[in-house]
Amino acid sequence: MTTALLYALGAVVLLVGLAISIALHEVGHMYPAKKFGAKVTQYFVGFGRTLWSTKRGETEYGVKAFPLGGFVKIQGMLPPNPGDEPSVVRKSNTGMLTQLAFDARSAEYEHVAPEDEPRLFYRLVWWKKAIVMAGGPAVNLAIAFVLFAAVFLTIGASMATTTVAVVSDCAIPSAEAGRKCAADDPVAPAKQADLQPGDTIMSFNGTEVTSWDQLSRAIRANGDAPATIGYERDGSSESVTVNTSVEARTSLDDPDKVENVGFLGVAPTRGYERQDVGFVFTTMGDMTVQTIKAIGSLPEKMVEVTKAAFGAERGQDTPMSPVGASRVAGEITSDDETTVTDKVYSVTLMLASLNLFVGLFNLIPLLPLDGGHIAGALWEGIRNGWARLRRRPIPGPVDVATMLPVAYAVGAVLLVMGVILVYVDIVNPVRLS
């Protein structure tokens, strides 16, 4: 295949994967809603003009023009005005915020027939509402787990090995990483020791080396002391003693910290090692923590992205839209220096990470995100349970319509963010090299 075809293949695979993930996310809402007896009138993948639809039973299924999104229409998401039955929600209101809620209720019940009233969503008990709204994010998290497992249990995890890939010619401070060696830069200890790419380090100061992480920590702890390195070259065992130097390097345990540590001047090759299910859980747990931190830093990162729209340098750790993600996938699959296994590994992990992000992002307790509805259902359960304990009248369903102004504000912010990300991904995209 040509580079252009490989690029297109990677982009299409990622976009199709995202579209399928979105479709399954909506199934995660629709399936429990139907099981609990709520009436689902529409299931659509995408937004905008309808390209195709068909009706099965009481539900219309279809695809719209812009497939990167979707929705399920469950009747009765909003309760009627206090004191009104659903079929008579027609009273006028005063005040802008009150009017917003009134208009939303009117639209909600415009097509509700009297026989549908027992099946309205707001009539479900609180825990059923929570399950319906958590179903979508739960599906994304399940997809992420399945994709991580598929990669780590078959291909394996990409691990740094103890085989040398690169030997540095000189010692360059981490703050100046990327520049070439200068005449006054000290020669790297590995260069002095005549270590070569392909050498496999077997021991360090008499201790057997079993992993790159172990070796790296041993080198760092050695300071500027002598180090006896046992290695294997072309099937023969060799040994050399050289003083490691001390250089400023990023801490292995705290990426925001720089410390003076021992330096040898070798970089490892990477290989795949098959893992077990425990590794999948551990890795997904670590990535969940990282993703939550990334979501927390999203406002700050969006400032960087906005600056990039006006020509500033785009950081590789800035958020991307589906357009940007597909471009990165295209770069991965069109890279001539990577194997087919590398391409499958990288694109699959990318899709898994995107599902993890979508699942966690949707759990933010703000409308119109799923987390906002979940929070309302949980509050309803707490409030009604407290009333029962105090033997007071049950307050009934939480009126999420009162939070519609927040939903509109959050929706507007998300829309603006989406437009900015798509624009910057076109004019100043994230590049792998």
Secondary structure, DSSP 8 states (H G I E B T S, - for coil): --HHHHHHHHHHHHHHHHHHHHHHHHHHHHHHHHHTT--EEEEEEEEEEEEEEEEETTEEEEEEEEEEEEEEEETTSS---TT--GGG------SHHHHHHHHHHHHHTTT--GGGGGG-GGGS-HHHHHHHHHHHHHHHHHHHHHHHHHIIIII-EEEEEEEEEEE-SB---GGGTTS---TTS-B-HHHHTT--TT-EEEEETTEE---HHHHHHHHHHTTTSEEEEEEEETTEEEEEEEE-EEEEEE-SS-TT-EEEEEE--EEEEEEEE---HHHHHHHHHHHHHHHHHHHHTHHHHHHHHHHHTTT----TTS---HHHHHHHHHHHHT-TTS-HHHHHHHHHHHHHHHHHHHHHHTTSSSTTSHHHHHHHHHHHHHHHHHHHHTT-----S--GGGGHHHHHHHHHHHHHHHHHHHHHHHHS-----
